[in-house]
Amino acid sequence: MKKIIGIIVAAVFVMGFAASAFAIHAEIPAETQAVVATGGTQITLGGELRTRGWWRDNLSGGLPVDKGSYSWYDQRIRLSVDAKVSPNVQAFIQLESEGSNFDNTNDKYIWGSSFGNSGFGNAKPTSDPDFLQAWILYTGSGLFGVPAGLKVGHMPLKLSYGQFFDHTQMGDDAIVFFVDPTKNMHIGVLTIKLLEGLPGSTGQPTITDNTDDLDAYVALMTYKFSDAIKAGINYTYLNNSDLGFSQQNVGLHADGKIGNFGYKAAVDFQFGNIFEDVPGLDEKNFKGWAASLNADYKLDPVVLRGAFVYGSGEDDATDDDIKEFTPYVGNIQNYSFIYEYQARTTAFNKSGLNSAAPSNGHAAGVANTMYVNLGVDWKATKDVTLSLDGYGFWASETGAFEDVTSNDVSSDAGWEIDAKIRYQIAKNLFYQIDAGYFDSGSFYGDVFNIDEKGVTVLRHLLQLNF
């Protein structure tokens, strides 16, 4: 790893000298600056520094219990190199910090995590760098006579609005081909390598066995009819032969603007199976689905927002149907500030693929969750934006939990109020404060036999992008 870092640092060092030697201003957007390397390659350096302070009360292991309060600081560092080799060829490399011990599902390190030989500070933070992105993009129109492109490497990926699949947090290794037959139509196909088998005794992936890989194959199309409606469809096939796993998802989505009114709508349907012909395990069939509707209305300087989202759940703990919607989303704030992002959800997880508790690189999405949201954004000044959101949460189904607990289980998962202040201090530098209160519902007491408590979380962050 030290050798890799050394090579990248050396490359950045050389690029810096290239800027001095050529002293050419590249034609790029005014918000950025670039240097030009030998042969006319345009090199743009970028990065990000983000520092966050947290305070939590009554949250332990994702459960709303009498934990008391605790606090910490964390930090994320990013450094990128964007190389425009020609008008048709681009390469992008981005490094990101993580926690210690090469935890590649984490994107931050905790302040004070230095350890080593220093017990009293004066030590560098314990953090390992990873490649967040590393891809090559070729675009042109020679082969098909219309704009087309090929993108290969590690990259952030997301389908429609991320209800089913959103790996923009860490990214995946993929090959993407796309073509735009007309100005308003976009078609794409891609293959994603999600897992190259299980690590062997040497810690290396088992590349000699294709049956233990987890692969995804995606086809998608979008078409813009007008500003009022842009619609799309996507199909995903996930496969792992050793698990008898062949899950499929079909998604439909649409969005648009009519005057000051905007909307987004999406629905996903799942089918396929898991444990097919696996000795000792009963085959189970995917039958989950999810639907969402988001709307907003602009009344400058105010934006009113609303949403209704439903993810199917399990009504039986022992049958062979997986009726709960199974999403693949990262541990980012997918909707509310506490529920799903920091607290466990009402997901039952019969498939074993979607834990209800948030963890590094994973969140439960809207599995077995129904919620409504009302929110407002107010641009108080040129540099200050205030936001307020209210949520109500319910378990879509409680039958499976009742089978396990042998008790009645309430569908009431609680309600939440979130507030946010964002202050644009200077160009590319902002300060933000988030505050949330989650009043957990009777569902948690019925399922986990706990005296559920209200959860309060405060967070502030300072972020600079360059």
C-alpha positions, 0 to 999 in steps of 0.5 A, a space after each residue: 500500500 505504501 508503494 501505491 501511495 508513493 506512486 500516486 503522490 509522485 504522479 501528483 508531484 510531476 503534474 504540479 511541475 507540468 503546470 509550471 512548465 507549460 503554463 497553459 490555461 485549459 478550457 474548463 468550467 470557471 469553477 475549477 482550475 487545471 494543469 496540462 500535461 505532456 501531449 495536451 492531456 488536461 489534468 484536473 486535481 480535486 479533493 475534499 475535507 469533511 469533519 463531523 461532530 456527533 452527539 447521540 442519546 438513547 441509541 445502542 446497537 441500532 435500538 432505542 434504549 436507555 443508553 445515555 449520551 455519547 459523542 465523537 468526531 470523525 473525518 473523511 479525506 478525498 483526493 482525485 485526479 481527472 485526466 482528459 487525454 482527448 475529447 473522447 478519452 477520460 480517466 478518473 482516480 479518487 482516493 478516500 480515507 477509511 478506518 483502520 485495518 483496511 476496512 473498505 466498507 468505511 469512509 472515515 476515521 474517528 478522531 483520536 484513533 492513533 494508538 500505536 506507541 503514543 498514549 498521549 496524542 502527538 500521533 498521526 490518525 489511524 487511517 488507510 487510503 482506498 481507491 474510491 473510484 478508478 475508471 476509464 471512459 471512452 465516448 464517441 459516435 463512429 461505431 454506431 453513428 450516434 453518441 455512445 460510450 464505454 466506461 470500465 473500472 470501479 465507479 459509483 452506481 445507482 439505478 433510477 432514484 436508488 430505491 432498489 440499488 444505490 452503491 454511490 457511497 463506495 462503488 462497484 467494479 463494472 463495465 458499462 456500455 451506453 448509447 443515445 440513439 436520439 437526443 431524448 433516449 438513453 440506453 445502457 447495459 452493464 455487468 457488475 462484479 459484486 463478489 469474486 468468491 470468498 477469500 481463501 486462506 491467503 486472503 485472496 479472492 478465489 478466481 479459479 471458481 466461477 460458481 461462488 461469484 456474485 454478479 449483476 447484469 443490468 439493462 436500462 432505458 430512459 426517454 424524455 417525452 417533455 419537461 413534464 415527463 421523463 420515464 425509464 425502465 431497468 432490469 437487474 439479474 443477480 446470480 450466485 450459483 453456489 447459493 442457488 441465487 438468481 434474484 431479479 428486479 424490474 424497476 419503472 420510474 418517472 419524473 418531471 416538472 410542471 411549472 413550480 410543481 415537480 414529482 418523482 415516482 418509482 416502483 420495483 418488482 422482484 422475483 427469482 429464488 435462492 437456495 435452489 438445489 442447495 443441499 439441506 436448505 429449502 428453496 425460497 422465492 422472491 416476491 417483494 416490491 416497493 413503490 414511492 411517490 415524491 413531490 415538491 412545489 416551489 414558492 421562492 424562497 420556500 420549497 414544500 416537499 412530500 413523500 409516500 413510500 411503501 416497501 413490502 414485508 413478511 406476513 409469515 416467518 416460515 413459508 417459502 416466499 420472500 415477500 419482503 422487498 430486498 434493496 441494496 443501498 449504502 449507509 448514507 442518509 437515504 431518507 430520514 436522519 435517524 431511522 434507517 440511517 442510524 437506527 435499525 428498521 422494521 425489516 425482518 430479513 428472511 433472506 439473510 441479505 438485508 440486515 435491519 441494522 445499519 452498518 458500514 457500507 449497508 443500510 436496510 432501505 425501505 424493506 418492510 417499511 411504510 413512511 410518509 414525509 412532509 418537509 420544507 426548505 427555506 433559503 433564508 439568505 443567499 448563504 443560509 438554507 433551513 430545512 425541516 422534515 417530519 416522518 411517520 413510520 410503520 411496519 408494512 407487515 408484522 405477521 412474521 415477527 408475531 410468528 417468532 415472538 408468539 405475541 401481538 406486534 404493533 405496526 407503529 414504528 414511531 415518528 421523527 422530526 429532523 431539522 437542518 441548517 446549512 451555511 455557505 461560508 465561502 466558495 466550496 466551503 459550508 457548515 451544516 448542523 443536523 438535529 433529529 428526534 426519533 420517538 420510537 413506536 410500540 413495534 420495538 418493545 413488542 419485538 425486542 422486549 425493550 422499554 423503548 426510548 426517544 432517540 436524539 441525535 445532533 451533528 455538525 460538519 464542516 466541508 471543503 471541496 476543491 
